[in-house]
């Protein structure tokens, strides 16, 4: 974090958590085509060209990012400590886009006196829609409080819709009506090193895929991280993946603190250290600092996904799977079965599960990109190109 002093000079944080942005570093007030002043580039170096490729290949850019991250953590901690000092409250709620910063959230859990921290799972701008709906409900006299214990609040698609999407794409598939058998088959594929698209139930609200619209893989081999980034997601190799762990056993693999599992871990909103003796067995989901962005999975939250992880644990001895959102770089998370099929065909995924249907292998003629297929096979509003 060698640029931290420059970041602090630009943001000018104070001990009570407040800050005053020094606008001399920016030009957006006077020039709509340029955000940063010359002073900014003198401090941090030239801007990165959008076509320059993976920014992880430039150590300077990595150091700038690390510096901004560190100062962000310092400011968030200062705000939290000031809030506790003024109120003495035991509970802290967080929202806003910065509340999706899993590393900063982990420091709040560990370094502030709050006994319970709750973070809105759709903490960015999109979460305002949920707040508006709740406000309207209360304004209409519905006084019952709503406790957000799960986030699968979106649409669900029928088995008929799923089978139609698979048929229309010309895919060969099996119907497995028994959920235990379905999970055993999928878990076996994961244990064999296959990458599986997983589309189940209602879609989830917020930017985290928590087992309803997910791409899943074996978390054990470190090389699986590069495989999924390069061949499945088509994105930069530095991007990490999350481990989804059985809630009842997660503490054996990750240091989640004492007491009940903190709420943010249910929604993949905080990092935690991977226990040192477990890191070699979780090579694809362990960050360079030994941490991971953990999701704890409980039966009351996601029973089918919990069963799948149980099956994988029974097969491998590791009750954890690698989880990433079911989408390609630059695209939204899939919603419909048609979306799932199109993304499956465009990527290097090995298998697909949509509802009770299993596509056990990729067709030999699958294309590497899907725009033409998607435009012809899905509704016009299905994609945000």
C-alpha positions in Angstrom: 0.0 0.0 0.0 2.8 2.4 -1.0 0.3 5.1 -2.2 -1.7 5.3 1.1 -0.3 8.7 2.0 -1.4 10.2 -1.3 -4.9 8.7 -0.9 -5.2 10.1 2.6 -4.1 13.5 1.3 -6.9 13.3 -1.3 -9.6 12.1 1.0 -8.5 13.9 4.2 -10.1 11.6 6.8 -10.6 12.7 10.4 -10.4 10.7 13.6 -14.2 10.7 14.1 -14.7 8.9 10.7 -15.7 12.0 8.8 -13.7 13.2 5.8 -13.4 16.1 3.4 -12.7 15.3 -0.3 -10.1 17.6 -1.7 -11.6 18.5 -5.1 -8.3 19.9 -6.4 -7.5 16.3 -7.3 -10.5 16.1 -9.7 -11.8 17.9 -12.8 -15.3 16.4 -13.2 -16.8 19.7 -12.0 -15.5 21.6 -15.0 -14.7 19.0 -17.6 -17.3 16.2 -18.3 -14.8 14.3 -20.3 -12.1 13.9 -17.7 -12.4 12.9 -14.0 -8.9 13.3 -12.7 -6.7 16.4 -12.5 -3.0 16.3 -13.4 -2.2 16.2 -9.7 -3.9 12.8 -9.5 -1.8 11.3 -12.3 1.4 12.9 -10.9 0.7 11.1 -7.6 -0.6 7.7 -8.9 0.8 7.5 -12.4 -0.9 7.5 -15.8 -4.4 6.2 -16.2 -4.8 2.6 -17.5 -6.1 2.3 -21.0 -9.3 0.2 -21.2 -7.8 -2.1 -23.8 -4.6 -2.6 -21.8 -5.5 -6.1 -20.6 -5.3 -7.6 -17.1 -4.5 -4.8 -14.6 -2.9 -7.4 -12.3 0.0 -7.4 -14.7 1.0 -3.9 -13.6 2.4 -3.8 -10.1 1.8 0.0 -9.9 -1.9 -0.5 -10.4 -2.0 -3.3 -7.9 -0.3 -1.0 -5.3 -2.8 1.8 -6.1 -5.7 -0.6 -5.5 -4.1 -1.9 -2.3 -3.6 1.7 -1.0 -7.2 2.7 -1.7 -8.4 -0.5 0.0 -6.3 0.2 3.1 -7.6 3.8 3.5 -11.2 2.6 2.9 -10.8 0.1 5.7 -9.4 2.7 8.0 -12.3 5.1 7.3 -14.9 2.4 7.7 -13.4 1.3 11.0 -13.2 4.9 12.3 -16.9 5.5 11.5 -17.9 2.2 13.2 -15.9 3.0 16.3 -17.3 6.5 16.5 -20.8 5.2 16.2 -20.2 2.8 19.1 -18.6 5.5 21.1 -21.6 7.9 20.7 -24.3 5.3 21.2 -23.0 2.3 23.1 -25.2 0.2 20.8 -24.6 -3.6 20.6 -25.8 -3.9 17.0 -24.6 -2.3 13.8 -26.4 -2.3 10.5 -24.6 -1.4 7.2 -25.8 -0.5 3.8 -24.5 1.4 0.7 -22.1 0.1 -1.9 -19.1 0.2 0.4 -20.8 -2.3 2.7 -20.1 -4.9 0.0 -16.4 -4.6 0.8 -15.8 -8.0 2.4 -12.4 -7.2 3.7 -13.5 -4.0 5.5 -16.5 -5.9 6.9 -14.3 -8.6 8.3 -12.3 -5.9 10.2 -15.5 -4.5 11.6 -16.4 -8.0 12.9 -13.0 -8.4 14.5 -11.9 -4.9 15.5 -15.0 -3.1 16.8 -17.0 -3.7 20.0 -20.3 -4.5 18.3 -21.8 -7.8 19.3 -23.8 -8.3 16.1 -23.2 -6.8 12.6 -25.9 -7.1 9.9 -25.3 -6.0 6.3 -28.0 -5.5 3.7 -27.2 -8.3 1.1 -28.2 -6.0 -1.7 -26.2 -3.1 -0.2 -25.6 -1.2 -3.4 -28.0 1.2 -5.2 -30.2 -1.7 -6.3 -31.1 -2.3 -2.7 -33.0 0.9 -2.6 -35.9 -0.9 -4.4 -36.2 -3.2 -1.4 -36.3 -0.3 1.0 -38.9 1.4 -1.1 -41.1 -1.7 -1.1 -40.8 -2.0 2.7 -41.6 1.7 3.2 -44.7 1.3 1.1 -45.8 -1.8 3.0 -45.5 0.1 6.3 -47.2 3.2 4.9 -50.1 0.9 4.0 -50.4 -0.3 7.5 -48.6 -3.6 7.4 -46.8 -3.2 10.7 -45.2 -6.7 10.9 -41.5 -6.3 10.9 -39.5 -8.0 8.1 -36.3 -9.8 9.1 -34.2 -10.6 6.0 -32.9 -14.1 6.6 -32.7 -15.1 3.0 -32.3 -13.4 -0.4 -34.0 -15.7 -2.9 -36.8 -13.1 -3.5 -36.7 -13.1 -7.3 -38.6 -15.1 -9.9 -38.7 -18.9 -10.1 -39.1 -20.8 -13.3 -41.1 -24.0 -13.9 -39.7 -27.4 -14.8 -41.6 -27.0 -18.1 -39.8 -23.8 -18.9 -36.5 -25.5 -18.1 -37.1 -28.5 -20.3 -38.3 -26.3 -23.1 -35.1 -24.2 -23.0 -33.0 -27.3 -23.1 -35.0 -28.8 -26.0 -34.9 -25.6 -28.0 -31.1 -25.5 -27.7 -30.9 -29.1 -28.9 -29.2 -30.3 -25.7 -29.4 -33.9 -24.4 -30.5 -34.0 -20.8 -31.7 -36.3 -18.1 -34.5 -35.7 -15.7 -33.6 -36.7 -12.1 -36.7 -36.2 -9.9 -35.0 -37.4 -6.7 -33.2 -34.4 -5.2 -30.7 -36.6 -3.3 -29.7 -38.4 -6.5 -29.5 -35.1 -8.4 -27.1 -33.7 -5.8 -25.1 -36.9 -5.7 -24.6 -36.8 -9.5 -23.6 -33.1 -9.5 -21.3 -33.6 -6.5 -19.6 -36.5 -8.3 -19.0 -34.4 -11.3 -17.5 -31.6 -9.2 -15.3 -34.2 -7.4 -14.1 -35.4 -10.9 -12.9 -31.8 -11.7 -15.9 -30.8 -13.8 -17.3 -27.2 -13.7 -21.1 -27.2 -13.3 -23.7 -24.5 -13.9 -26.4 -24.6 -11.2 -29.8 -22.9 -11.8 -32.3 -23.6 -9.0 -35.3 -22.0 -7.4 -35.9 -18.3 -7.1 -33.2 -15.9 -8.1 -31.3 -14.0 -5.4 -31.5 -10.3 -4.7 -28.2 -8.6 -4.8 -24.8 -9.1 -6.4 -23.9 -12.3 -4.7 -24.8 -15.7 -6.1 -25.5 -17.9 -3.1 -26.4 -21.2 -4.7 -29.4 -20.5 -6.8 -27.7 -19.0 -9.9 -24.1 -20.3 -9.5 -21.2 -21.8 -11.3 -19.7 -24.5 -9.1 -16.3 -26.3 -9.1 -13.9 -28.3 -6.9 -12.2 -25.9 -4.4 -9.3 -28.2 -3.7 -6.8 -27.8 -6.6 -5.3 -24.3 -6.8 -5.3 -24.5 -10.7 -9.1 -24.5 -10.7 -9.1 -20.8 -10.0 -7.4 -20.0 -13.3 -9.4 -22.6 -15.1 -12.7 -21.0 -14.1 -11.5 -17.4 -14.7 -9.9 -18.1 -18.1 -12.2 -20.8 -19.7 -15.5 -20.2 -17.9 -15.9 -16.6 -16.9 -13.5 -15.0 -19.5 -12.2 -12.5 -17.0 -8.9 -11.4 -15.3 -7.0 -14.1 -13.6 -6.5 -12.2 -10.4 -10.3 -12.4 -9.5 -10.9 -14.7 -6.6 -13.7 -17.2 -5.9 -15.8 -17.8 -2.8 -16.1 -21.0 -0.8 -19.6 -22.1 0.1 -19.3 -24.2 3.2 -21.8 -26.2 5.3 -22.7 -23.8 8.1 -22.4 -26.4 10.8 -18.9 -27.3 9.8 -17.5 -24.0 8.5 -15.7 -23.2 11.7 -13.5 -26.3 11.2 -12.2 -24.8 8.0 -12.4 -21.0 8.6 -11.7 -18.8 11.6 -15.2 -17.3 12.0 -14.7 -16.1 15.5 -16.4 -17.3 18.7 -20.1 -17.8 19.2 -22.8 -18.3 16.5 -21.8 -17.7 12.9 -22.0 -14.0 12.1 -24.9 -13.0 9.8 -22.6 -11.5 7.1 -21.1 -14.9 6.4 -24.6 -16.2 5.4 -24.5 -13.8 2.5 -20.9 -13.9 1.5 -20.2 -10.4 2.8 -17.0 -10.8 4.9 -13.7 -12.6 4.6 -12.3 -14.9 7.2 -8.9 -16.6 7.6 -8.7 -20.1 6.2 -7.3 -22.3 9.0 -3.6 -22.9 8.2 -4.0 -26.7 8.3 -6.8 -26.5 5.7 -5.3 -24.2 3.1 -3.7 -26.8 0.9 -7.1 -28.5 0.7 -8.8 -25.2 -0.4 -6.3 -24.0 -2.9 -8.8 -22.5 -5.4 -10.6 -20.3 -2.9 -7.8 -19.2 -0.5 -6.5 -15.7 -1.2 -2.8 -14.8 -1.1 -3.1 -13.5 2.4 -4.7 -16.8 3.6 -8.2 -15.5 3.8 -11.4 -16.4 1.9 -14.8 -14.7 1.2 -16.8 -17.3 3.0 -20.5 -18.2 2.5 -22.0 -20.4 5.2 -24.9 -22.4 4.0 -27.7 -23.6 6.3 -30.7 -25.8 5.5 -33.2 -23.1 6.4 -31.7 -20.8 3.9 -31.0 -23.0 0.9 -31.9 -26.7 1.5 -31.0 -28.0 -2.0 -27.7 -26.2 -2.1 -26.9 -27.5 1.4 -27.7 -31.0 0.3 -25.3 -30.6 -2.7 -22.4 -29.5 -0.5 -23.2 -32.4 1.9 -22.9 -34.8 -1.0 -19.6 -33.2 -2.1 -18.3 -33.4 1.4 -19.3 -37.1 1.7 -17.4 -37.8 -1.6 -14.3 -35.8 -0.9 -14.0 -35.1 2.8 -14.3 -31.4 2.1 -17.7 -29.9 2.9 -17.0 -26.9 0.7 -17.5 -26.0 -3.0 -16.1 -23.2 -5.1 -19.0 -20.8 -5.9 -19.1 -17.9 -8.4 -22.0 -16.1 -10.0 -23.6 -17.7 -13.1 -22.5 -15.2 -15.7 -19.7 -14.2 -18.0 -17.5 -11.1 -17.7 -19.5 -7.9 -18.2 -22.9 -9.6 -18.2 -25.6 -9.8 -15.5 -26.2 -13.0 -13.5 -28.5 -15.4 -15.4 -32.2 -15.2 -14.6 -34.2 -17.6 -16.9 -33.4 -21.2 -18.0 -32.8 -19.7 -21.5 -30.1 -17.4 -19.9 -28.5 -20.4 -18.2 -28.4 -22.5 -21.4 -27.0 -19.6 -23.5 -24.2 -19.0 -20.9 -23.5 -22.7 -20.7 -23.1 -23.0 -24.4 -20.8 -19.9 -24.6 -18.4 -20.9 -21.8 -16.2 -23.8 -21.0 -18.6 -25.3 -18.4 -18.7 -29.1 -18.4 -22.2 -29.7 -17.2 -25.4 -27.9 -16.5 -28.2 -28.5 -13.9 -31.5 -26.5 -14.3 -34.1 -27.6 -11.9 -34.4 -31.4 -12.0 -32.6 -31.6 -15.4 -29.0 -32.5 -15.9 -27.0 -31.8 -19.0 -24.0 -34.1 -18.3 -21.6 -32.8 -21.0 -21.1 -30.0 -23.4 -22.2 -30.6 -27.0 -19.2 -30.9 -29.4 -20.5 -28.0 -31.5 -20.9 -25.5 -28.7 -19.7 -22.0 -29.7 -17.1 -20.0 -27.9 -19.3 -16.9 -27.8 -23.0 -16.6 -27.8 -24.4 -13.4 -29.0 -25.9 -14.7 -32.3 -27.4 -17.7 -30.5 -28.8 -15.6 -27.6 -30.4 -13.0 -29.9 -32.2 -15.7 -31.8 -33.1 -18.0 -28.9 -34.0 -15.7 -26.1 -36.4 -12.7 -25.6 -35.0 -9.4 -26.6 -35.0 -8.2 -23.0 -33.1 -11.2 -21.6 -29.7 -9.6 -22.1 -28.0 -6.4 -21.3 -25.4 -6.3 -24.1 
